Amino acid sequence: MKVAQELRQGSTIKIGNDPFIVLKAEYNKSGRNAAVMKLKMKNLLAGNIVDTVIKADEKMDDIRLERVNAVYSYSDGTNYIFSNPETWDQIELSAEDLGDAINYLEEEMEVQIQYYEETPVSVELPTFVEREIEYTEPGLRGDTTGKALKPAKLSTGFEIQVPLFVEQGEWIKIDTRTNSYVERIKK
C-alpha cells in the first residue's frame, strides 16, 4: 500500500482493476481544505491519459513492473519492434506505449521493456543518451540575455534546446527524463 502523497513521476499504482503509471504528480494544500495530489496518469493497458485529484492521505495499491532487457530493431510504420537478446523473442509496442521514448530510438539501442502481468506496456530508456546534432543555426554573438539557447535537430528528427556554442555535427549528452541538454561530447 502506498499513500497518495508519496507518489512521484514514474510510480506505478493500481486503481480498481487498472494499472496506472504516474506521469506528473503535484502536491497542493490551500487554505482550510485538505491536502490533495493532482495526478496525470496513463492507464498501462488501455493507453489513455487521465487527470485526477486524490486526497493526499488516500491509500492505494502499489504495483511492480517486471523489466526485461531488449534491443530496438525497427519500426514497421505502426509498431516498434524490439528483440530480447537472450531468447530472441520479438516484442511489439505501439507509438502510444512508447511516448517520448520514440524521440531517442535508434537501431541496436539497448532499452528495458516493462511488463505488467506478461503484457509489454512501456519502454524505459537509459537516463542519458548521446546523439549527434543533425542541424542547428549558428549562434549569434551578443545574444546572451539570460540562458541563451537555440533549437537543434537530432538525427532521429527530435528537436531539443541547446546552448549557443553547440554547432552542427557535434555530439551532445541528453537527459531522457527531462529532454534537456547536459553537455557537449568530444568524439
C-alpha positions in Angstrom: 0.0 0.0 0.0 1.1 3.5 -0.8 -0.2 6.8 0.4 -1.1 9.3 -2.5 1.3 11.9 -1.0 4.3 9.5 -1.7 3.5 9.3 -5.5 6.1 10.7 -7.8 6.7 10.6 -11.6 7.2 7.0 -12.7 5.3 5.5 -9.7 3.0 2.6 -10.7 -0.3 2.0 -8.9 -3.5 0.0 -9.3 -6.9 1.7 -9.1 -9.7 -0.8 -9.3 -8.5 -3.4 -11.8 -6.5 -0.9 -13.9 -2.7 -0.4 -13.6 -1.5 3.2 -14.0 1.9 4.9 -14.2 2.1 8.5 -12.8 3.3 11.0 -15.5 3.1 14.0 -13.2 2.4 14.4 -9.5 1.8 17.7 -7.8 1.1 18.2 -4.0 -1.4 21.0 -3.3 -2.5 22.4 0.1 -4.7 25.5 0.1 -6.4 27.3 3.0 -8.7 25.2 5.1 -9.1 22.5 2.6 -7.5 19.1 2.9 -4.2 18.5 1.1 -4.6 16.8 -2.3 -2.4 15.3 -5.0 -3.1 16.4 -8.6 -2.1 13.5 -10.8 -1.7 12.9 -14.5 -1.6 9.2 -15.1 -1.5 6.8 -18.0 -3.6 3.6 -18.0 -1.0 0.9 -18.8 -3.5 -1.4 -20.5 -5.9 1.0 -22.3 -3.2 3.6 -23.0 -5.4 6.6 -22.2 -4.2 9.5 -20.1 -6.3 10.6 -17.1 -6.1 13.8 -14.9 -7.4 13.3 -11.4 -7.3 14.8 -7.9 -6.9 12.5 -4.9 -6.7 13.3 -1.2 -3.1 13.2 -0.1 -3.7 10.7 2.7 -5.7 8.2 0.5 -4.1 4.7 0.3 -3.8 2.8 -3.0 -2.2 -0.5 -4.2 1.4 -0.2 -5.3 2.4 -2.5 -8.2 5.8 -3.6 -9.5 6.5 -3.9 -13.2 8.8 -6.6 -14.5 11.7 -5.3 -16.6 13.4 -7.2 -19.4 16.4 -6.1 -21.4 15.8 -5.6 -25.1 17.3 -4.1 -28.2 15.4 -1.9 -30.6 15.2 -3.5 -34.1 13.0 -1.5 -36.4 9.6 0.2 -37.0 7.0 -1.3 -39.4 5.1 2.0 -39.6 2.6 1.4 -36.8 4.5 -0.7 -34.3 8.0 -0.6 -32.9 9.8 -3.9 -32.8 12.3 -4.9 -30.1 14.1 -8.2 -29.6 15.1 -9.9 -26.4 18.9 -10.7 -26.7 18.6 -13.8 -24.6 15.6 -15.6 -26.1 15.4 -13.7 -29.5 11.7 -13.2 -28.9 10.2 -10.2 -30.7 8.3 -7.6 -28.7 5.9 -5.2 -30.4 4.9 -1.8 -28.9 2.8 0.9 -30.3 3.8 4.6 -30.5 1.3 5.4 -27.6 3.1 2.8 -25.4 6.5 4.4 -26.1 5.5 8.0 -25.5 8.6 10.3 -25.6 11.0 7.4 -26.0 10.3 7.5 -29.8 12.4 10.6 -29.9 15.6 8.8 -29.0 15.2 5.3 -30.5 18.0 4.2 -32.9 18.7 0.8 -34.3 20.6 -1.6 -31.9 19.8 0.7 -28.9 19.5 -1.2 -25.6 16.4 -0.4 -23.5 14.3 -2.1 -20.9 10.8 -3.2 -21.7 8.3 -3.0 -18.8 5.8 -5.8 -18.4 2.6 -5.9 -16.4 1.3 -9.4 -16.0 3.1 -10.8 -19.1 1.9 -7.8 -21.3 4.6 -5.3 -22.5 3.4 -1.8 -21.6 6.2 0.6 -22.0 10.0 1.2 -22.6 12.5 2.6 -20.1 15.4 4.4 -21.8 18.8 4.9 -20.3 19.0 8.1 -18.2 21.5 9.7 -20.6 21.9 9.2 -24.3 24.5 10.6 -26.7 23.2 12.0 -30.1 24.7 13.9 -33.0 23.3 17.4 -33.9 21.9 17.0 -37.4 21.1 20.7 -37.9 21.2 23.9 -35.9 21.6 27.6 -36.8 24.9 29.3 -35.9 24.8 31.1 -32.6 24.7 34.9 -32.7 27.4 36.7 -30.6 26.0 39.0 -28.0 22.6 37.2 -27.9 23.1 36.2 -24.3 20.2 37.7 -22.3 19.7 35.1 -19.6 20.1 31.5 -20.6 20.9 31.6 -24.3 19.5 28.6 -26.0 18.7 27.7 -29.6 16.8 24.7 -31.2 18.8 21.8 -32.6 17.6 18.8 -34.6 18.9 15.4 -33.7 19.4 12.5 -36.2 16.1 11.0 -35.0 14.2 14.2 -36.1 13.6 15.3 -32.5 14.3 19.0 -31.7 16.0 20.0 -28.4 17.2 23.3 -26.9 21.0 23.6 -26.8 23.4 26.4 -25.8 24.6 28.8 -28.5 28.1 27.4 -28.6 26.9 23.9 -29.8 27.3 23.5 -33.6 26.1 21.2 -36.3 27.8 17.8 -36.4 28.8 17.9 -32.7 27.7 15.2 -30.2 25.8 16.0 -27.1 24.6 14.2 -24.0 20.9 14.4 -23.3 18.9 13.6 -20.1 16.0 11.5 -21.4 13.9 12.2 -18.3 13.7 15.9 -18.9 14.5 16.0 -22.7 17.3 18.5 -21.8 20.9 19.2 -22.9 23.5 18.1 -20.4 26.9 18.6 -22.0 28.9 18.6 -25.3 31.0 15.4 -26.0 34.2 15.1 -27.9 34.1 12.2 -30.4 
